[in-house]
Amino acid sequence: MKKYAIFISLFCCFAAVVQAQTPKFGHINVQELVDLMPERDSAVVSYQKYFAQTEETFVGMQNELQMKYAEYQQKNATWTAAILETKQREIQEINSRLEAFRENASQDLEQMQTILFAPVYNKANDAIKKVAKDLGLIYVFNSTGMPYIDDTQSIHLLDKAKSELKIPAEKVAPTQVGGQTQR
């Protein structure tokens, strides 16, 4: 019986040593995971629609300014001082509105991007947390821009996170070419 007790205690010590050597760190490129998610595609489509509407309004305002300025250049020699001053003020007001719109639109686009993509990133982070917890990891690093990761000391979580999110294993992230997403 003593032999078994010694054997069991040695086995427990060996198991503790082996477990202590198991990596407790994980890494994943969060952006790569997000790029694989179907929710991201929906957010991109919604953002592109919002951007197109904003751009259409901006182009309309630019066209209005260009038309008023072209008219001013063609006719300013024939206008009275009162008309000339009115037309100059009109052009300045349109230009001011255009600049204000540009600033507001930039902020609105940024805010819309945050609103649309926050749920996607939250879902990705929740999946990463679940996978990490299931694996007993103490840290998960975002590998984006990390110069070196030792895969023997850190577990790569992309495939496990894809599985958690029910993303097909063969699906790969789209690539960026000249600012355009390619599949």
N, C-alpha and C positions, 0 to 999 in steps of 0.2 A: 504494500500500500504506500510505503514511503517513497518507493521508486516512482509511482504514479504522481504523487504530490510534487516531487522534484521535477518530473517531466512536465507537468502542467505549469508549474511556476516558471520553468525555463521557456516553455512555449509562450506564456503570457509576456515574459520579458522580450522574447524575440519579436512577438507581434507588436509590442509597444515600440521597439526600435524601428521595425519596418514602417509602422504608421508614422513615426516621427520623421522618417525620410520621405514620406509621400509629400509631393508638392502641395502647399496650402495657398498657392498664388495662382491666379488665372489672368488671362489677357484676351482682349477682343478688340477689334476695330469696330467701334460702335457705329460709325458712319457706314461701313460696309454692311452691317446688319440692317440698319435703317433703309439703305438703298435696296435691300432685298424684299422689304415688306410691302404688301399690296396697299396698305394704308398710305404709304408714302406716295405711291402713284396717284392716288385720289387727291392727296394734298397738293401735289404738283399741278394737277389739272385745275383744281380750284384756284390756286395761286396764279396760274397762267391766265385764267379768265379774268381775274381781278386786275392783273397787270395790264391786260389788253384793254380793258375798259378805261383804266387810268391813262394809258398811253393814247388812246383815241381822244379823250378829252384834252390832253396836253397838246396833241397835234392840231386839234381844232382851234385851240387858243393861239398856237403859233401861226396858223394860217390866217386867222383874223388879224393878228399883228402885222404879218407880212403884207396883207391886202391893204390895210390902213396906211402902212408906211409907203407902199408903192404908189397909192393914190396921192399921198402927201408929196412925194418926190415929183410926180407928174404935174400936179396942179398948184404947188405952193407959190409959183411965180404969179399966178392969176388971182389968188385969194386976197381978200382984204386982211388987214392986221387982226381984226376980231376973229375971222374964220381961221386964220393961220394959228392964232393962239389957242383956239378951241381944239383944232386938229392936233396940235402938239400935246396939249393936255390929255386928249383922248388916247394918243399913242403911249404916253407915259403911264396912264392908268392901266391900259391893257398890259403893258410891260410889267408893271407892278403886280397886277393880278397873276400874270404868268409866273413870276418869280415866287410869289406866295404859294401858288398852286404846286410848283415844283418842290418847295420845302415841305409842305403838308403832305403831298403825295409820297415823298420819300419816307416820311415817318409812318404814314398809313400802310405803305407796302411792307415796311419792316414789322409793324404791329400785326398785319394780316399773316405774314410768314410765321411769326411766333404763335399766333392763334391756331393756324392750320397744322403746324408741325409739332407743337407741344404734345398732343396726344400720341403721336407716332413715337417720339422719343421716350415718353413715359412708358408706353407699352414695351418698347425695347429694353428699357432699364428694368422694368418689372420682370421680364423674362430672364435677363442676365442675373438679377438678384436671386430668382428662384433656382436657376441652374447652379449658381455659386453656393447657395445654401444647401442644395441637394448633394453637392460634391464636398461640402465641408470646407470651403475655401474661406480664408480670412481676408484676402484682398483680391480685387479684380482691377486690373489696370487697363485703361483705354490705350491700345497699342498704336493709335494714330500718332505718327511722328516720333515714336520711341526708337532710338538708334539701335538698341539691342535687346533681345529677349531670349533667355535661355529656355528652350522648350523642354529641357529635362527638369527644370525647376518651376516651370509655370505651365498651366494647362490652357491650351487654346480653346476658347469656348464657342467659337462661331458655329460649328456644326451642332453642338448641343442647344444653343440658343435658337438656331433655325428649326430644330426639331420641336422645341418648346412652343415656338410660334407657328408650327405646322407649315413651314416654308419647305417646299420640295428640296431635297438634298442637292439635286443637279442644278438648281437655279443659281445663277451668278449675278453679281451686282452689275448694273449698267455702267458703262464707261463714259467719261466726259471727253468730247472732242470739240474743241473750239467753242466751249460754253454750251454745246448742245448735248443732251443725253442720248447715247447710242445704246441699242439693245443688241 
